[in-house]
Amino acid sequence: MRIGIFELREPLPVLQHPHAIAVLRPWIDAGNVGTLTITHLESLLIAQELGKIARPGMFYDFTRYRPVSRYRDGNREVIIPNTVITYTIQENGHDFVFLKMLEPQMFGELYTSSVVLLLKKLNIERYCLLGSMYDMVPHTRPLLISGGATNEKAKEQLEKVGLSSSNYEGPTTICTLISQELLKAGIETMTMLVRLPQYTELEEDYMGQVRLLEVLSSIYGIPVGDAIIHRAEKQLKEINTAVNRSRRVKEVVAQLETFYDTQLIAKREEKMPPLSPGVEDFLKEMEKRFKQG
């Protein structure tokens, strides 16, 4: 079955009060936190593939998103980059649709309108976008999550887990239109972006993954899993070891801890504590390196 640009397997599943959980790569997926989180949920909840873009070459430059060649059972298989949709049916509560979205480089309006059309067809009640970004936060404190929700009950859920509202203005992705169009269609939207230490550069940030899973667990009752927690704890120890080898980084972390600890008081007084020139210079260097990478 074709819905917009997507080719779906038939028959379509009958979903009960479904919620869609999405990640958008590579935008707002620093440390692959959103991808790690959704991949874990798919495995835990035994998700099945529902569909993908019928002609991904219309939307993706394959010299940027490279196809991957693999051997399976003695045969070569080429995996083409794509947006993949999966789903899972639960005995109790909400069913889930998972969207691993790859940001389009062409025909962005068609891409976003097709995602909206698909979610409307599946009678999605809530669209939740997960992600991560680098920020001026220390790794020694609970990772902050920013974002928001359009439903009052969902807002209360997010406030209970310490989510702060975002007032970001600046460059964004065409896929932001998905949330806008869903809201017009009466579908609830939610965004959760975990803020990662800017002085780290991890290919897979397990601490960020655990933080997102903790929030999802509080909302949906999905267990985080001991193995994932232990992996994050091991990563934290490795970061501590690396930080302790550099006096300059240790100084930066100490100042970021002070900045972090005074944020709540500063917000109540409607002012933010300033960073020292040394910390600002260091973070500017790190931000420049991340952009170049």
Residue, then its C-alpha position, 0 to 999 in steps of 0.5 A: m500500500r502506498i501512502g504518500i512516499f511510503e510503501l507499507r506492508e498490508p494489511l495495516p495493523v489495527l492500533q489501539h490509541p497509538h503514540a508515535i515515537a520519532v528520531l530525526r537523524p542526523w539533526i538533533d541526534a548528537g551521540n546517537v542518543g535518539t537512535l539508541t533509544i528507539t532501537h532499544l524500544e524496538s527490541l524490547l517491545i518486539a517491533q515489526e517493520l511497517g514500511k519505508i520510503a518507496r524511492p529513497g533516492m528522491f530524497y537522499d544524496f547517497t554520496r552523503y548518506r552512504p549505502v552499506s555493503r554487508y555479507r549475510d549467509g554468504n551473499r552480499e547485501v546493500i543496505i540503502p539509507n532510508t526512513v523506516i517505520t515500525y510498530t508494536i501492539q501492546e496488551n495494555g496501554h498505548d500501541f506504538v509506531f516508531l519512526k527512524m527518520l533520515e533528514p531529507q536533502m531534497f523534496g523536504e516539503l513532500y517528505t514532511s507532508s507524507v509523514v503527516l499523512l501517514l500518521k493521520k492514516l494510522n490514527i496517531e494520538r501523540y507524536c513524540l520527537l526524541g533527540s539530543m544536542y550539545d550544551m554547556v552542562p557538566h557530565t557530573r550532574p543529571l543531564l537536562i532535558s528541554g522541549g515541551a508538549t501541546n497537551e496539558k496532561a503531557k506538560e504536567q508529566l514532563e514538568k514532574v521529570g524536570l523537563s525545561s521549556s525551550n526558547y530556541e530561535g535559529p536554524t532548524t530542519i524542514c521536518t519541524l513542519i511535521s509537528q506544526e501540521l500535526l497540531k493543526a490536525g488535532i494530534e498532540t505533539m511532544t519534544m524531548l531533547v537531552r542536553l549533552p556535555q559539549y566537551t565530550e564527543l561520543e559516538e554513542d552516548y549511553m548516559g544520554q540514552v538512559r536519561l531519555l529512557e528514564v523520562l519515557s519510563s515515567i510516562y509509559g512505564i517502560p523499564v530502562g533495563d539494568a544492562i543499559i544502566h550499567r553500560a552508562e555507568k561504565q561510560l561515566k567512569e571512563i569520562n571521569t578518568a579522561v577528565n582527570r588527566s587534563r587540569r584545564v578540562k577539570e577546571v571547566v567542569a568545576q565551573l560548569e558545575t557551579f553554573y548548573d547548580t545556580q541555574l534554578i536560583a538564577k531563573r527565579e531571579e530572571k538572570m543567568p550566571p555568567l561564564s568565565p572568559g576561560v570557559e567561554d573560550f574553551l566551549k567556543e573552541m569545542e563548538k567550532r570543532f564539532k561544526q567542522g567535524 
